[in-house]
């Protein structure tokens, strides 16, 4: 259900459960958290999250397990902790993370996409957050990311109604950051451009975007880095129109 491949400095986490529209059971969230933990200690410069199944990114959590969660309170904690470990693990990855969304992205899959730094939406992308339709809630951290992305009013509309929005509306609201005909190819091209830059600089910039403490120290220390020397040499060799 969760696979990881690497091409150069770009690692891709693939969601593949076509028999259930990529709905993820507890075991898949646990597997995703394990893959993410491995990537956190890897040399990958960029991580992509994408679907191997055409027409769907992910239907979110596997509703087929909800009857068990209703009957067994102990399993609810396992589900919550597994989901949180996967989503928060993605959010904490030290390198840039890109979600390539083609097709439906629903429920917990929206939380997963929001944990990424960048979200590329393809022509067929559709987004919905329907917990209210099921009579359940959405994790507070995921609600906070949704509010940060689209504002409280639009987050309220999406959560209260459960209505689906298309790629263009997602881009207009700020849920998606890039609009493309084909999300995967566009995300791969974006990842290649990011991976071509200094990896330590990208990691430091991600810390700054996340408001991590120690930014002034990291800023000063960057002038001692090997990456700066390489960057200056490349800048001097580069023609202005190509910069």
C-alpha positions as CSV (number, residue, x, y, z in Angstrom):
1,X,0.0,0.0,0.0
2,X,2.9,2.3,0.7
3,X,6.1,2.1,-1.4
4,X,9.2,4.3,-1.6
5,X,11.4,4.8,-4.6
6,X,14.3,7.1,-5.3
7,X,15.6,8.7,-8.5
8,X,18.7,10.8,-7.8
9,X,18.1,13.0,-4.8
10,X,14.3,12.8,-5.1
11,X,12.5,10.2,-3.0
12,X,8.8,9.4,-3.8
13,X,6.3,7.9,-1.4
14,X,3.7,6.0,-3.5
15,X,0.1,5.3,-2.3
16,X,-1.2,2.2,-4.0
17,X,-4.4,0.5,-3.0
18,X,-6.5,0.7,-6.1
19,X,-9.0,-1.9,-4.8
20,X,-10.2,0.7,-2.2
21,X,-9.5,4.0,-4.0
22,X,-6.3,4.3,-2.0
23,X,-8.2,4.4,1.3
24,X,-5.6,3.8,4.0
25,X,-6.3,1.4,6.9
26,X,-4.5,1.7,10.2
27,X,-1.7,-0.6,8.9
28,X,-1.0,1.7,6.0
29,X,-0.8,4.8,8.2
30,X,1.7,2.9,10.3
31,X,3.7,1.8,7.3
32,X,3.7,5.4,6.0
33,X,5.0,6.7,9.3
34,X,7.8,4.1,9.1
35,X,8.8,5.1,5.6
36,X,8.8,8.8,6.6
37,X,11.0,8.1,9.6
38,X,13.5,6.3,7.3
39,X,13.5,9.3,4.9
40,X,14.1,11.8,7.7
41,X,17.5,10.2,8.2
42,X,18.3,9.8,4.5
43,X,20.2,11.9,1.9
44,X,17.1,12.7,-0.1
45,X,16.9,16.4,-1.0
46,X,13.2,16.4,-1.8
47,X,10.3,14.0,-1.1
48,X,7.3,13.5,-3.3
49,X,4.0,12.0,-2.2
50,X,1.9,10.6,-5.1
51,X,-0.5,7.9,-6.1
52,X,0.2,4.9,-8.3
53,X,-3.5,4.6,-9.1
54,X,-5.0,6.8,-11.9
55,X,-7.9,9.0,-11.0
56,X,-7.4,9.0,-7.3
57,X,-4.8,10.5,-4.8
58,X,-6.5,8.9,-1.8
59,X,-9.9,8.5,-0.3
60,X,-8.4,9.1,3.1
61,X,-8.9,6.8,6.1
62,X,-10.5,3.4,5.4
63,X,-14.1,3.8,6.4
64,X,-14.4,0.0,6.4
65,X,-12.5,0.0,9.7
66,X,-14.9,2.6,11.4
67,X,-17.3,-0.1,12.6
68,X,-14.5,-1.6,14.6
69,X,-13.5,1.8,16.0
70,X,-17.1,2.3,17.0
71,X,-17.2,-1.0,18.8
72,X,-13.7,-1.0,20.3
73,X,-12.6,2.2,22.1
74,X,-9.0,0.9,22.4
75,X,-8.7,0.8,18.6
76,X,-9.7,4.5,18.3
77,X,-6.5,5.4,20.1
78,X,-4.4,3.2,17.8
79,X,-6.1,4.8,14.7
80,X,-5.6,8.3,16.0
81,X,-1.9,7.8,17.0
82,X,-1.2,6.0,13.7
83,X,-2.7,8.8,11.6
84,X,-1.0,11.4,13.6
85,X,2.4,9.7,13.4
86,X,2.2,9.6,9.6
87,X,0.9,13.1,9.1
88,X,3.1,14.8,11.6
89,X,6.0,12.8,10.4
90,X,5.6,14.2,7.0
91,X,5.3,17.7,8.4
92,X,8.5,17.3,10.3
93,X,10.6,16.0,7.5
94,X,13.7,18.2,7.2
95,X,13.7,18.4,3.5
96,X,11.0,20.0,1.2
97,X,8.0,17.8,0.6
98,X,5.7,18.0,-2.4
99,X,2.2,16.4,-2.8
100,X,1.2,15.6,-6.4
101,X,-2.6,15.4,-6.4
102,X,-4.4,14.0,-9.4
103,X,-7.9,12.8,-8.8
104,X,-9.8,12.7,-5.5
105,X,-8.2,13.8,-2.3
106,X,-10.6,13.3,0.6
107,X,-10.7,13.3,4.4
108,X,-7.5,12.3,6.0
109,X,-5.7,12.5,2.6
110,X,-6.3,16.3,2.7
111,X,-4.5,16.3,6.1
112,X,-1.6,14.4,4.5
113,X,-1.4,16.8,1.6
114,X,-1.5,19.8,3.9
115,X,1.4,18.5,5.9
116,X,3.5,18.9,2.7
117,X,5.3,22.1,1.9
118,X,3.9,22.3,-1.6
119,X,0.8,20.9,-3.2
120,X,0.5,20.5,-7.0
121,X,-3.0,20.0,-8.3
122,X,-3.7,18.4,-11.6
123,X,-6.7,18.7,-13.9
124,X,-8.7,16.0,-12.2
125,X,-7.9,16.9,-8.6
126,X,-10.8,17.2,-6.2
127,X,-10.7,18.0,-2.5
128,X,-13.2,17.4,0.3
129,X,-13.1,17.2,4.0
130,X,-16.3,15.3,5.0
131,X,-16.1,14.3,8.7
132,X,-19.3,16.1,9.4
133,X,-21.1,13.9,6.9
134,X,-19.9,10.9,8.8
135,X,-20.6,12.3,12.3
136,X,-16.9,12.4,13.3
137,X,-14.3,15.1,13.9
138,X,-11.1,16.1,12.3
139,X,-7.8,16.1,14.3
140,X,-7.1,19.6,15.7
141,X,-3.6,19.9,14.2
142,X,-5.1,19.2,10.8
143,X,-7.9,21.7,11.3
144,X,-5.2,24.2,12.2
145,X,-3.3,23.5,8.9
146,X,-6.5,23.9,6.9
147,X,-7.2,27.2,8.6
148,X,-3.6,28.3,7.9
149,X,-4.0,27.4,4.2
150,X,-7.4,28.8,3.4
151,X,-8.5,31.0,6.3
152,X,-11.0,30.3,9.0
153,X,-14.1,31.1,6.9
154,X,-13.2,28.9,4.0
155,X,-12.1,26.1,6.4
156,X,-15.4,26.4,8.1
157,X,-17.2,26.1,4.8
158,X,-15.2,23.0,3.8
159,X,-15.6,21.3,7.2
160,X,-19.3,22.1,7.8
161,X,-20.5,21.2,4.3
162,X,-18.1,18.5,3.3
163,X,-18.5,19.9,-0.2
164,X,-15.8,19.0,-2.8
165,X,-13.9,21.7,-4.7
166,X,-11.9,21.3,-7.9
167,X,-8.3,22.1,-8.6
168,X,-8.9,25.7,-9.8
169,X,-10.9,26.5,-6.6
170,X,-8.2,24.8,-4.5
171,X,-5.6,27.0,-6.1
172,X,-7.6,30.1,-5.7
173,X,-8.2,29.4,-2.0
174,X,-4.6,28.6,-1.3
175,X,-5.1,24.9,-0.6
176,X,-3.1,24.1,-3.7
177,X,0.1,26.0,-4.5
178,X,0.6,25.1,-8.2
179,X,-1.9,24.2,-10.9
180,X,-0.9,21.8,-13.7
181,X,-2.4,19.6,-16.3
182,X,-0.6,16.6,-14.9
183,X,0.3,16.9,-11.3
184,X,2.9,14.2,-11.1
185,X,5.0,15.4,-14.0
186,X,4.8,19.0,-12.8
187,X,5.7,17.9,-9.2
188,X,8.6,15.9,-10.5
189,X,9.9,18.9,-12.5
190,X,9.5,21.1,-9.4
191,X,11.3,18.6,-7.3
192,X,14.2,18.5,-9.7
193,X,14.6,22.2,-9.6
194,X,14.6,22.2,-5.8
195,X,17.0,19.3,-5.6
196,X,19.4,21.2,-7.8
197,X,19.8,23.8,-5.1
198,X,21.9,23.5,-1.9
199,X,20.3,20.9,0.4
200,X,21.4,22.5,3.6
201,X,20.1,25.8,2.5
202,X,16.7,24.3,1.7
203,X,16.6,22.6,5.0
204,X,17.5,25.8,6.8
205,X,14.9,27.7,4.8
206,X,12.3,25.1,5.8
207,X,13.1,25.7,9.5
208,X,12.7,29.4,8.9
209,X,9.3,28.9,7.2
210,X,8.3,26.7,10.2
211,X,9.4,29.4,12.7
212,X,12.0,27.2,14.3
213,X,14.2,28.9,16.9
214,X,17.9,29.6,16.2
215,X,17.3,31.2,12.9
216,X,19.9,34.0,13.4
217,X,22.6,31.5,14.3
218,X,21.8,29.4,11.3
219,X,21.9,32.5,9.1
220,X,25.3,33.5,10.2
221,X,26.7,30.0,10.1
222,X,25.7,29.6,6.5
223,X,28.4,31.9,5.4
224,X,31.0,29.3,6.5
225,X,29.4,26.6,4.5
226,X,30.9,24.7,1.6
227,X,27.6,25.2,-0.2
228,X,28.1,29.0,-0.3
229,X,31.5,28.6,-2.0
230,X,30.0,26.3,-4.6
231,X,27.0,28.6,-5.1
232,X,29.3,31.7,-5.6
233,X,31.4,29.8,-8.1
234,X,28.3,28.7,-10.0
235,X,26.9,32.3,-9.9
236,X,30.1,33.7,-11.3
237,X,30.0,31.2,-14.2
238,X,26.3,31.7,-14.9
239,X,25.1,34.1,-17.6
240,X,22.7,36.6,-16.2
241,X,19.7,35.5,-18.4
242,X,20.0,32.0,-17.0
243,X,19.9,33.1,-13.3
